[in-house]
Amino acid sequence: QVQLVESGGGLVQAGESLRLSCAASGSIVSINIMGWYRQAPGKQRELVATRTSGGNSNYADSVKGRFTISRDNAKNTVYLQMNSLKPEDTAVYYCTWRQLLGGYTYWGQGTQVTVSA
């Protein structure tokens, strides 16, 4: 079992920044991938960004150049720095963790990000 605890959501105005954090604990395997997904009201959950324990990152086109994912492997923590936020970034953001070679994906409880125009 892996537990994920997210923090850092909130209400900001368009153009401002937020930083999300997610700490993993439990049965952590060192070679893994952590990431962020989001779900806006009435929409499907979508990928935002992922980063492997080896440092490879992947971003959704909609956030490239504005969001940066990073990790502290020693702390089993992943971060999402979100700059130049837009109202369309409003969503519940979920942290994920799984072993890099596959297996079950663990999800955090979600943190609300609201961007006002």
C-alpha positions as CSV (number, residue, x, y, z in Angstrom):
1,Q,0.0,0.0,0.0
2,V,1.1,3.5,-0.8
3,Q,-0.5,6.6,0.8
4,L,-0.4,10.0,-0.9
5,V,-1.0,13.3,0.8
6,E,-1.4,16.4,-1.3
7,S,-1.3,20.0,-0.3
8,G,-1.0,23.5,-1.8
9,G,-4.3,24.0,-3.6
10,G,-6.3,27.2,-3.3
11,L,-8.0,30.2,-4.9
12,V,-5.9,32.5,-7.1
13,Q,-6.4,35.1,-9.8
14,A,-5.5,34.5,-13.4
15,G,-1.8,35.0,-14.0
16,E,-0.8,34.0,-10.5
17,S,1.1,31.0,-9.3
18,L,0.5,28.0,-7.1
19,R,2.7,25.1,-6.0
20,L,1.3,21.7,-5.2
21,S,3.1,19.1,-3.1
22,C,2.4,15.4,-2.7
23,A,4.2,13.1,-0.3
24,A,4.2,9.4,-0.7
25,S,4.6,6.9,2.1
26,G,4.2,3.2,2.7
27,S,5.5,0.4,0.4
28,I,7.6,2.7,-1.8
29,V,9.6,1.0,-4.6
30,S,12.5,3.2,-5.6
31,I,12.0,3.0,-9.4
32,N,8.6,4.6,-9.8
33,I,6.6,7.3,-11.6
34,M,4.7,10.1,-9.9
35,G,2.4,12.5,-11.5
36,W,-0.5,14.9,-11.4
37,Y,-3.9,14.5,-13.0
38,R,-6.9,16.9,-12.9
39,Q,-10.6,16.8,-13.3
40,A,-12.7,19.9,-13.9
41,P,-16.5,19.8,-13.3
42,G,-18.3,17.9,-16.0
43,K,-15.1,16.8,-17.7
44,Q,-13.0,13.6,-17.7
45,R,-9.9,13.3,-15.6
46,E,-6.8,14.2,-17.6
47,L,-3.1,14.0,-17.4
48,V,-1.2,17.1,-16.3
49,A,2.4,15.9,-15.9
50,T,4.4,12.9,-14.8
51,R,8.0,12.4,-13.7
52,T,9.9,9.2,-13.2
53,S,12.3,8.6,-10.4
54,G,15.0,8.8,-13.0
55,G,14.1,12.3,-14.0
56,N,12.1,11.9,-17.2
57,S,9.1,14.3,-17.4
58,N,6.0,14.4,-19.5
59,Y,3.5,17.2,-19.8
60,A,0.1,17.8,-21.3
61,D,0.2,20.3,-24.2
62,S,-2.1,22.6,-22.4
63,V,0.4,23.2,-19.5
64,K,3.7,23.1,-21.3
65,G,5.8,26.2,-20.6
66,R,3.6,27.1,-17.6
67,F,3.8,24.1,-15.3
68,T,6.9,22.4,-14.0
69,I,6.9,19.0,-12.3
70,S,9.8,18.1,-10.0
71,R,10.7,15.6,-7.3
72,D,12.6,15.0,-4.2
73,N,13.3,11.3,-4.3
74,A,14.8,11.2,-0.8
75,K,11.5,12.6,0.5
76,N,9.3,10.6,-1.9
77,T,7.7,13.9,-2.8
78,V,6.5,15.4,-6.1
79,Y,5.8,19.0,-6.7
80,L,3.9,20.9,-9.4
81,Q,4.8,24.5,-9.9
82,M,2.0,26.2,-11.7
83,N,2.6,29.6,-13.2
84,S,0.5,31.9,-15.4
85,L,-2.6,30.2,-14.2
86,K,-5.7,30.4,-16.3
87,P,-9.4,30.0,-15.4
88,E,-9.4,26.8,-17.4
89,D,-6.9,25.3,-15.0
90,T,-9.6,25.2,-12.4
91,A,-10.0,21.6,-11.3
92,V,-9.4,19.1,-8.6
93,Y,-5.7,18.0,-8.9
94,Y,-4.8,14.4,-8.0
95,C,-1.4,13.0,-7.2
96,T,-0.5,9.5,-8.5
97,W,2.2,6.9,-7.8
98,R,3.0,3.6,-9.3
99,Q,6.0,1.4,-10.0
100,L,7.7,2.3,-13.2
101,L,7.3,-1.2,-14.7
102,G,3.6,-1.3,-14.1
103,G,1.2,-2.3,-11.5
104,Y,-1.5,-0.6,-9.5
105,T,-1.8,3.2,-9.6
106,Y,-2.3,4.9,-6.3
107,W,-4.3,8.1,-6.1
108,G,-4.3,10.9,-3.6
109,Q,-7.5,12.5,-2.2
110,G,-7.3,15.5,-4.5
111,T,-6.7,19.2,-3.9
112,Q,-8.9,22.0,-5.3
113,V,-7.3,24.6,-7.5
114,T,-9.6,27.5,-8.5
115,V,-8.5,30.3,-10.8
116,S,-10.7,33.4,-11.1
117,A,-10.7,35.6,-14.1
